[in-house]
């Protein structure tokens, strides 16, 4: 966890949408991801990837 933003996804519209992230594109480790709405961070979760 070095504080570097690796990717960002923008979702437009009000309908239900999803984003699928492939774990194979990242090194094993712990990652934080956040949901931001209108520029305000609403929730943050962590993802742990193993080999």
C-alpha distance matrix in Angstrom:
0.0 3.7 5.7 7.7 10.1 11.1 14.2 16.6 19.7 22.7 25.3 28.7 31.4 32.0 32.5 30.2 27.7 24.8 22.0 21.3 18.1 18.6 16.1 17.7 16.3 12.7 11.7 11.5 8.3 7.0 6.9 8.3 11.6 14.2 18.0 19.6 23.4 25.5 22.6 21.7 18.6 20.3 17.9 14.2 13.5 10.9 11.6 11.4 12.7 14.9 17.3
3.7 0.0 3.8 5.7 9.1 10.7 14.1 16.5 20.0 22.8 25.8 29.0 32.0 32.9 33.7 31.8 29.1 26.4 23.5 23.1 19.8 20.4 18.2 19.5 17.4 14.1 13.3 13.9 11.4 10.5 9.8 10.7 13.4 15.6 19.2 20.2 24.0 25.5 22.3 21.8 19.2 21.5 19.6 16.2 16.2 14.1 14.8 14.9 15.8 17.9 19.8
5.7 3.8 0.0 3.8 6.5 9.2 12.2 13.9 17.4 19.9 22.9 25.9 28.9 29.8 30.9 29.2 26.7 24.3 21.6 21.7 18.9 20.1 18.5 20.2 17.8 14.9 15.0 15.9 13.3 11.6 9.7 9.4 11.3 12.8 16.2 16.8 20.5 21.8 18.5 18.2 15.8 18.4 16.9 13.9 14.6 13.3 14.6 15.6 16.9 19.6 21.8
7.7 5.7 3.8 0.0 3.8 6.1 9.3 11.5 15.2 17.9 21.2 24.2 27.5 28.8 29.8 28.2 25.4 23.0 20.0 20.1 17.1 18.2 17.0 18.3 15.5 13.0 13.7 15.4 13.6 12.6 10.2 10.4 11.5 13.2 16.3 16.8 20.3 21.5 18.3 18.7 16.6 19.3 18.1 15.2 15.8 14.5 15.1 16.2 16.8 19.5 21.2
10.1 9.1 6.5 3.8 0.0 3.8 5.9 7.7 11.4 14.1 17.4 20.5 23.8 25.2 26.1 24.7 21.8 19.6 16.6 17.1 14.5 16.1 15.6 17.2 14.2 12.5 14.1 16.0 14.5 13.2 10.0 9.5 9.4 10.8 13.4 13.8 17.3 18.5 15.6 16.3 14.4 17.1 16.1 13.6 14.4 13.8 14.3 16.1 16.6 19.8 21.5
11.1 10.7 9.2 6.1 3.8 0.0 3.8 7.1 10.5 13.8 17.0 20.3 23.7 25.3 25.7 24.1 20.9 18.3 14.9 14.8 11.8 13.0 12.6 13.8 10.6 9.3 11.6 13.9 13.3 12.7 9.7 10.3 9.9 12.1 14.5 15.5 18.8 20.3 17.9 18.8 16.8 19.0 17.7 15.1 15.1 14.0 13.5 15.0 14.8 17.7 19.1
14.2 14.1 12.2 9.3 5.9 3.8 0.0 3.8 6.8 10.3 13.4 16.7 20.1 21.9 22.3 20.8 17.5 15.2 11.8 12.3 9.9 11.8 12.6 14.1 11.0 10.7 13.8 16.0 15.7 14.8 11.4 11.3 9.6 11.1 12.6 13.5 16.4 17.9 16.0 17.4 15.6 17.6 16.6 14.7 15.0 14.6 14.0 16.2 16.0 19.2 20.6
16.6 16.5 13.9 11.5 7.7 7.1 3.8 0.0 3.8 6.7 10.0 13.2 16.6 18.5 19.2 18.2 15.1 13.4 10.6 12.2 10.9 13.7 15.0 16.9 14.1 14.1 17.2 19.2 18.5 17.0 13.4 12.2 9.6 9.8 10.3 10.6 13.1 14.4 12.8 14.5 13.3 15.2 15.0 13.9 14.8 15.4 15.4 18.2 18.5 21.9 23.6
19.7 20.0 17.4 15.2 11.4 10.5 6.8 3.8 0.0 3.8 6.6 10.0 13.3 15.3 15.7 14.8 11.6 10.3 7.9 10.3 10.2 13.4 15.5 17.5 15.2 15.9 19.3 21.1 20.7 19.1 15.5 14.2 11.0 10.7 9.9 10.3 12.0 13.5 12.9 14.7 13.8 15.1 15.1 14.7 15.5 16.6 16.5 19.5 19.7 23.2 24.8
22.7 22.8 19.9 17.9 14.1 13.8 10.3 6.7 3.8 0.0 3.8 6.5 10.1 12.4 13.5 13.4 10.7 10.7 9.6 12.7 13.4 16.8 19.0 21.2 18.9 19.7 23.1 24.8 24.2 22.4 18.7 17.0 13.5 12.2 10.4 9.7 10.2 11.0 11.2 13.6 13.6 14.8 15.6 16.1 17.6 19.2 19.5 22.8 23.2 26.8 28.5
25.3 25.8 22.9 21.2 17.4 17.0 13.4 10.0 6.6 3.8 0.0 3.8 6.7 8.9 9.7 9.9 7.5 8.6 8.8 12.5 14.2 17.7 20.2 22.6 20.8 21.8 25.3 26.6 26.1 24.2 20.6 18.7 15.0 13.4 10.7 10.3 9.8 11.0 12.4 14.3 14.5 14.7 15.8 16.9 18.2 20.2 20.5 23.9 24.5 28.1 29.8
28.7 29.0 25.9 24.2 20.5 20.3 16.7 13.2 10.0 6.5 3.8 0.0 3.8 7.0 8.6 10.2 9.0 11.2 12.2 15.8 17.8 21.2 23.9 26.2 24.3 25.5 29.0 30.4 29.9 27.9 24.3 22.1 18.4 16.4 13.4 12.3 10.6 10.8 13.0 15.3 16.3 16.4 18.1 19.7 21.4 23.7 24.1 27.6 28.3 31.8 33.6
31.4 32.0 28.9 27.5 23.8 23.7 20.1 16.6 13.3 10.1 6.7 3.8 0.0 3.8 5.8 8.5 8.8 11.9 13.9 17.6 20.1 23.5 26.2 28.7 27.2 28.3 31.8 32.9 32.4 30.2 26.7 24.4 20.6 18.4 15.0 14.0 11.6 11.9 14.8 16.6 17.7 17.2 19.1 21.2 22.8 25.5 26.0 29.6 30.4 33.9 35.8
32.0 32.9 29.8 28.8 25.2 25.3 21.9 18.5 15.3 12.4 8.9 7.0 3.8 0.0 3.8 6.7 8.4 11.9 14.6 18.2 20.9 24.5 27.0 29.7 28.6 29.5 32.9 33.6 32.8 30.3 27.0 24.5 20.8 18.3 14.6 14.0 11.3 12.2 15.5 16.4 17.4 16.1 17.9 20.5 22.1 25.0 25.8 29.5 30.6 34.1 36.3
32.5 33.7 30.9 29.8 26.1 25.7 22.3 19.2 15.7 13.5 9.7 8.6 5.8 3.8 0.0 3.8 6.2 9.9 13.2 16.5 19.6 22.9 25.6 28.3 27.6 28.8 32.2 32.7 32.3 30.0 26.9 24.8 21.1 19.1 15.7 15.9 13.8 15.3 18.3 19.0 19.4 17.8 18.9 21.2 22.1 24.8 25.2 28.7 29.6 32.9 34.9
30.2 31.8 29.2 28.2 24.7 24.1 20.8 18.2 14.8 13.4 9.9 10.2 8.5 6.7 3.8 0.0 3.8 7.1 10.7 13.7 17.0 20.2 22.7 25.6 25.2 26.3 29.5 29.8 29.4 27.2 24.3 22.3 18.7 17.2 14.0 15.1 13.7 16.1 18.6 18.9 18.4 16.5 17.0 18.9 19.3 21.9 22.0 25.5 26.4 29.6 31.7
27.7 29.1 26.7 25.4 21.8 20.9 17.5 15.1 11.6 10.7 7.5 9.0 8.8 8.4 6.2 3.8 0.0 3.8 7.1 10.3 13.5 16.8 19.5 22.2 21.6 22.9 26.3 26.8 26.6 24.7 21.7 20.1 16.5 15.4 12.7 14.0 13.5 15.9 17.9 18.5 17.7 16.4 16.4 17.7 17.9 20.0 19.8 23.1 23.7 26.9 28.8
24.8 26.4 24.3 23.0 19.6 18.3 15.2 13.4 10.3 10.7 8.6 11.2 11.9 11.9 9.9 7.1 3.8 0.0 3.8 6.7 9.9 13.2 15.8 18.5 18.2 19.4 22.7 23.2 23.1 21.4 18.5 17.3 13.9 13.6 11.7 13.8 14.3 17.1 18.3 18.7 17.3 16.1 15.4 15.9 15.5 17.1 16.4 19.6 20.0 23.2 25.0
22.0 23.5 21.6 20.0 16.6 14.9 11.8 10.6 7.9 9.6 8.8 12.2 13.9 14.6 13.2 10.7 7.1 3.8 0.0 3.8 6.5 9.9 12.6 15.2 14.5 15.8 19.3 20.1 20.2 18.8 15.9 15.1 11.9 12.4 11.3 13.6 14.9 17.6 18.1 18.8 17.0 16.5 15.4 15.1 14.5 15.5 14.4 17.3 17.3 20.6 22.2
21.3 23.1 21.7 20.1 17.1 14.8 12.3 12.2 10.3 12.7 12.5 15.8 17.6 18.2 16.5 13.7 10.3 6.7 3.8 0.0 3.8 6.6 9.4 11.9 11.9 13.4 16.8 17.5 18.2 17.3 14.9 15.1 12.6 14.0 13.8 16.6 18.3 21.1 21.3 21.7 19.6 19.1 17.4 16.4 14.9 15.0 13.0 15.4 14.7 17.7 18.9
18.1 19.8 18.9 17.1 14.5 11.8 9.9 10.9 10.2 13.4 14.2 17.8 20.1 20.9 19.6 17.0 13.5 9.9 6.5 3.8 0.0 3.8 6.2 8.8 8.4 9.7 13.1 14.0 14.8 14.3 12.0 12.8 10.9 13.2 14.0 16.8 19.1 21.9 21.4 21.8 19.4 19.4 17.3 15.6 13.9 13.2 10.8 12.8 11.8 14.8 16.0
18.6 20.4 20.1 18.2 16.1 13.0 11.8 13.7 13.4 16.8 17.7 21.2 23.5 24.5 22.9 20.2 16.8 13.2 9.9 6.6 3.8 0.0 3.8 5.4 5.9 7.9 11.2 12.2 14.0 14.4 12.9 14.7 13.6 16.4 17.6 20.4 22.9 25.6 24.9 25.3 22.8 22.9 20.6 18.5 16.3 14.9 11.8 12.7 10.6 12.9 13.3
16.1 18.2 18.5 17.0 15.6 12.6 12.6 15.0 15.5 19.0 20.2 23.9 26.2 27.0 25.6 22.7 19.5 15.8 12.6 9.4 6.2 3.8 0.0 3.8 5.4 5.7 8.1 8.6 10.5 11.3 10.6 13.1 13.0 16.3 18.2 21.2 24.1 26.9 25.9 25.9 23.0 23.1 20.4 17.8 15.2 13.0 9.5 9.5 7.0 9.2 9.8
17.7 19.5 20.2 18.3 17.2 13.8 14.1 16.9 17.5 21.2 22.6 26.2 28.7 29.7 28.3 25.6 22.2 18.5 15.2 11.9 8.8 5.4 3.8 0.0 3.8 5.5 7.5 8.9 11.8 13.6 13.3 16.1 16.2 19.6 21.5 24.3 27.2 29.8 28.6 29.0 26.2 26.6 24.0 21.3 18.8 16.4 12.9 12.3 9.0 9.9 9.1
16.3 17.4 17.8 15.5 14.2 10.6 11.0 14.1 15.2 18.9 20.8 24.3 27.2 28.6 27.6 25.2 21.6 18.2 14.5 11.9 8.4 5.9 5.4 3.8 0.0 3.8 7.0 9.7 12.0 13.6 12.5 15.1 15.0 18.2 20.2 22.5 25.5 27.7 26.3 27.0 24.5 25.4 23.2 20.5 18.6 16.4 13.4 13.3 10.6 12.2 11.8
12.7 14.1 14.9 13.0 12.5 9.3 10.7 14.1 15.9 19.7 21.8 25.5 28.3 29.5 28.8 26.3 22.9 19.4 15.8 13.4 9.7 7.9 5.7 5.5 3.8 0.0 3.8 6.5 8.4 10.1 9.4 12.5 13.2 16.8 19.3 21.7 25.0 27.4 25.6 25.9 23.1 24.1 21.6 18.5 16.5 13.8 11.1 10.6 8.1 9.9 10.2
11.7 13.3 15.0 13.7 14.1 11.6 13.8 17.2 19.3 23.1 25.3 29.0 31.8 32.9 32.2 29.5 26.3 22.7 19.3 16.8 13.1 11.2 8.1 7.5 7.0 3.8 0.0 3.8 6.3 9.2 9.9 13.5 15.1 18.8 21.8 24.2 27.7 30.1 28.1 28.1 25.1 26.1 23.4 20.0 17.7 14.6 11.8 10.2 7.5 8.2 8.2
11.5 13.9 15.9 15.4 16.0 13.9 16.0 19.2 21.1 24.8 26.6 30.4 32.9 33.6 32.7 29.8 26.8 23.2 20.1 17.5 14.0 12.2 8.6 8.9 9.7 6.5 3.8 0.0 3.8 7.2 9.1 12.9 15.1 18.9 21.9 24.8 28.3 31.0 29.0 28.6 25.2 25.9 22.8 19.2 16.5 13.0 10.1 7.4 4.8 4.8 6.0
8.3 11.4 13.3 13.6 14.5 13.3 15.7 18.5 20.7 24.2 26.1 29.9 32.4 32.8 32.3 29.4 26.6 23.1 20.2 18.2 14.8 14.0 10.5 11.8 12.0 8.4 6.3 3.8 0.0 3.8 6.6 10.2 13.0 16.7 20.1 22.8 26.5 29.2 27.0 26.2 22.8 23.5 20.3 16.6 14.0 10.3 8.3 5.7 5.3 6.6 9.1
7.0 10.5 11.6 12.6 13.2 12.7 14.8 17.0 19.1 22.4 24.2 27.9 30.2 30.3 30.0 27.2 24.7 21.4 18.8 17.3 14.3 14.4 11.3 13.6 13.6 10.1 9.2 7.2 3.8 0.0 3.8 6.9 10.1 13.6 17.0 19.8 23.5 26.3 24.2 23.0 19.5 20.0 16.7 13.0 10.5 6.8 5.7 4.4 6.3 8.9 12.1
6.9 9.8 9.7 10.2 10.0 9.7 11.4 13.4 15.5 18.7 20.6 24.3 26.7 27.0 26.9 24.3 21.7 18.5 15.9 14.9 12.0 12.9 10.6 13.3 12.5 9.4 9.9 9.1 6.6 3.8 0.0 3.8 6.6 10.2 13.7 16.3 20.0 22.7 20.6 19.7 16.3 17.1 14.1 10.4 8.5 5.5 5.1 6.3 8.0 11.3 14.2
8.3 10.7 9.4 10.4 9.5 10.3 11.3 12.2 14.2 17.0 18.7 22.1 24.4 24.5 24.8 22.3 20.1 17.3 15.1 15.1 12.8 14.7 13.1 16.1 15.1 12.5 13.5 12.9 10.2 6.9 3.8 0.0 3.8 6.8 10.5 13.0 16.7 19.4 17.4 16.1 12.6 13.4 10.5 6.8 5.7 4.3 6.2 8.8 11.2 14.7 17.8
11.6 13.4 11.3 11.5 9.4 9.9 9.6 9.6 11.0 13.5 15.0 18.4 20.6 20.8 21.1 18.7 16.5 13.9 11.9 12.6 10.9 13.6 13.0 16.2 15.0 13.2 15.1 15.1 13.0 10.1 6.6 3.8 0.0 3.8 7.1 9.9 13.4 16.3 14.7 13.7 10.4 11.0 8.5 5.6 5.5 6.1 7.5 10.9 12.9 16.7 19.5
14.2 15.6 12.8 13.2 10.8 12.1 11.1 9.8 10.7 12.2 13.4 16.4 18.4 18.3 19.1 17.2 15.4 13.6 12.4 14.0 13.2 16.4 16.3 19.6 18.2 16.8 18.8 18.9 16.7 13.6 10.2 6.8 3.8 0.0 3.8 6.3 9.9 12.9 11.4 10.1 6.7 7.4 5.6 4.1 6.3 8.7 10.8 14.4 16.6 20.4 23.3
18.0 19.2 16.2 16.3 13.4 14.5 12.6 10.3 9.9 10.4 10.7 13.4 15.0 14.6 15.7 14.0 12.7 11.7 11.3 13.8 14.0 17.6 18.2 21.5 20.2 19.3 21.8 21.9 20.1 17.0 13.7 10.5 7.1 3.8 0.0 3.8 6.7 10.1 9.6 8.4 5.9 5.6 5.3 6.4 8.7 11.6 13.6 17.3 19.3 23.1 25.9
19.6 20.2 16.8 16.8 13.8 15.5 13.5 10.6 10.3 9.7 10.3 12.3 14.0 14.0 15.9 15.1 14.0 13.8 13.6 16.6 16.8 20.4 21.2 24.3 22.5 21.7 24.2 24.8 22.8 19.8 16.3 13.0 9.9 6.3 3.8 0.0 3.8 6.6 5.8 5.2 4.1 5.4 7.3 9.0 12.0 14.9 17.0 20.6 22.6 26.4 29.1
23.4 24.0 20.5 20.3 17.3 18.8 16.4 13.1 12.0 10.2 9.8 10.6 11.6 11.3 13.8 13.7 13.5 14.3 14.9 18.3 19.1 22.9 24.1 27.2 25.5 25.0 27.7 28.3 26.5 23.5 20.0 16.7 13.4 9.9 6.7 3.8 0.0 3.8 5.4 5.3 6.4 6.6 9.5 12.1 15.0 18.2 20.2 24.0 25.9 29.7 32.4
25.5 25.5 21.8 21.5 18.5 20.3 17.9 14.4 13.5 11.0 11.0 10.8 11.9 12.2 15.3 16.1 15.9 17.1 17.6 21.1 21.9 25.6 26.9 29.8 27.7 27.4 30.1 31.0 29.2 26.3 22.7 19.4 16.3 12.9 10.1 6.6 3.8 0.0 3.8 5.6 8.4 9.6 12.8 15.2 18.4 21.4 23.5 27.1 29.0 32.8 35.3
22.6 22.3 18.5 18.3 15.6 17.9 16.0 12.8 12.9 11.2 12.4 13.0 14.8 15.5 18.3 18.6 17.9 18.3 18.1 21.3 21.4 24.9 25.9 28.6 26.3 25.6 28.1 29.0 27.0 24.2 20.6 17.4 14.7 11.4 9.6 5.8 5.4 3.8 0.0 3.8 6.6 9.2 12.1 13.8 17.2 19.9 22.1 25.6 27.5 31.2 33.8
21.7 21.8 18.2 18.7 16.3 18.8 17.4 14.5 14.7 13.6 14.3 15.3 16.6 16.4 19.0 18.9 18.5 18.7 18.8 21.7 21.8 25.3 25.9 29.0 27.0 25.9 28.1 28.6 26.2 23.0 19.7 16.1 13.7 10.1 8.4 5.2 5.3 5.6 3.8 0.0 3.8 6.1 9.4 11.5 15.2 18.2 20.8 24.3 26.7 30.4 33.3
18.6 19.2 15.8 16.6 14.4 16.8 15.6 13.3 13.8 13.6 14.5 16.3 17.7 17.4 19.4 18.4 17.7 17.3 17.0 19.6 19.4 22.8 23.0 26.2 24.5 23.1 25.1 25.2 22.8 19.5 16.3 12.6 10.4 6.7 5.9 4.1 6.4 8.4 6.6 3.8 0.0 3.8 6.0 7.7 11.4 14.4 17.2 20.7 23.2 26.9 29.9
20.3 21.5 18.4 19.3 17.1 19.0 17.6 15.2 15.1 14.8 14.7 16.4 17.2 16.1 17.8 16.5 16.4 16.1 16.5 19.1 19.4 22.9 23.1 26.6 25.4 24.1 26.1 25.9 23.5 20.0 17.1 13.4 11.0 7.4 5.6 5.4 6.6 9.6 9.2 6.1 3.8 0.0 3.8 7.2 10.5 14.0 16.9 20.5 23.2 26.9 30.0
17.9 19.6 16.9 18.1 16.1 17.7 16.6 15.0 15.1 15.6 15.8 18.1 19.1 17.9 18.9 17.0 16.4 15.4 15.4 17.4 17.3 20.6 20.4 24.0 23.2 21.6 23.4 22.8 20.3 16.7 14.1 10.5 8.5 5.6 5.3 7.3 9.5 12.8 12.1 9.4 6.0 3.8 0.0 3.8 6.8 10.5 13.4 17.0 19.8 23.4 26.7
14.2 16.2 13.9 15.2 13.6 15.1 14.7 13.9 14.7 16.1 16.9 19.7 21.2 20.5 21.2 18.9 17.7 15.9 15.1 16.4 15.6 18.5 17.8 21.3 20.5 18.5 20.0 19.2 16.6 13.0 10.4 6.8 5.6 4.1 6.4 9.0 12.1 15.2 13.8 11.5 7.7 7.2 3.8 0.0 3.8 7.0 10.2 13.6 16.5 20.1 23.4
13.5 16.2 14.6 15.8 14.4 15.1 15.0 14.8 15.5 17.6 18.2 21.4 22.8 22.1 22.1 19.3 17.9 15.5 14.5 14.9 13.9 16.3 15.2 18.8 18.6 16.5 17.7 16.5 14.0 10.5 8.5 5.7 5.5 6.3 8.7 12.0 15.0 18.4 17.2 15.2 11.4 10.5 6.8 3.8 0.0 3.8 6.8 10.2 13.3 16.8 20.2
10.9 14.1 13.3 14.5 13.8 14.0 14.6 15.4 16.6 19.2 20.2 23.7 25.5 25.0 24.8 21.9 20.0 17.1 15.5 15.0 13.2 14.9 13.0 16.4 16.4 13.8 14.6 13.0 10.3 6.8 5.5 4.3 6.1 8.7 11.6 14.9 18.2 21.4 19.9 18.2 14.4 14.0 10.5 7.0 3.8 0.0 3.8 6.7 9.9 13.3 16.8
11.6 14.8 14.6 15.1 14.3 13.5 14.0 15.4 16.5 19.5 20.5 24.1 26.0 25.8 25.2 22.0 19.8 16.4 14.4 13.0 10.8 11.8 9.5 12.9 13.4 11.1 11.8 10.1 8.3 5.7 5.1 6.2 7.5 10.8 13.6 17.0 20.2 23.5 22.1 20.8 17.2 16.9 13.4 10.2 6.8 3.8 0.0 3.8 6.5 10.0 13.4
11.4 14.9 15.6 16.2 16.1 15.0 16.2 18.2 19.5 22.8 23.9 27.6 29.6 29.5 28.7 25.5 23.1 19.6 17.3 15.4 12.8 12.7 9.5 12.3 13.3 10.6 10.2 7.4 5.7 4.4 6.3 8.8 10.9 14.4 17.3 20.6 24.0 27.1 25.6 24.3 20.7 20.5 17.0 13.6 10.2 6.7 3.8 0.0 3.8 6.7 10.3
12.7 15.8 16.9 16.8 16.6 14.8 16.0 18.5 19.7 23.2 24.5 28.3 30.4 30.6 29.6 26.4 23.7 20.0 17.3 14.7 11.8 10.6 7.0 9.0 10.6 8.1 7.5 4.8 5.3 6.3 8.0 11.2 12.9 16.6 19.3 22.6 25.9 29.0 27.5 26.7 23.2 23.2 19.8 16.5 13.3 9.9 6.5 3.8 0.0 3.8 6.9
14.9 17.9 19.6 19.5 19.8 17.7 19.2 21.9 23.2 26.8 28.1 31.8 33.9 34.1 32.9 29.6 26.9 23.2 20.6 17.7 14.8 12.9 9.2 9.9 12.2 9.9 8.2 4.8 6.6 8.9 11.3 14.7 16.7 20.4 23.1 26.4 29.7 32.8 31.2 30.4 26.9 26.9 23.4 20.1 16.8 13.3 10.0 6.7 3.8 0.0 3.8
17.3 19.8 21.8 21.2 21.5 19.1 20.6 23.6 24.8 28.5 29.8 33.6 35.8 36.3 34.9 31.7 28.8 25.0 22.2 18.9 16.0 13.3 9.8 9.1 11.8 10.2 8.2 6.0 9.1 12.1 14.2 17.8 19.5 23.3 25.9 29.1 32.4 35.3 33.8 33.3 29.9 30.0 26.7 23.4 20.2 16.8 13.4 10.3 6.9 3.8 0.0
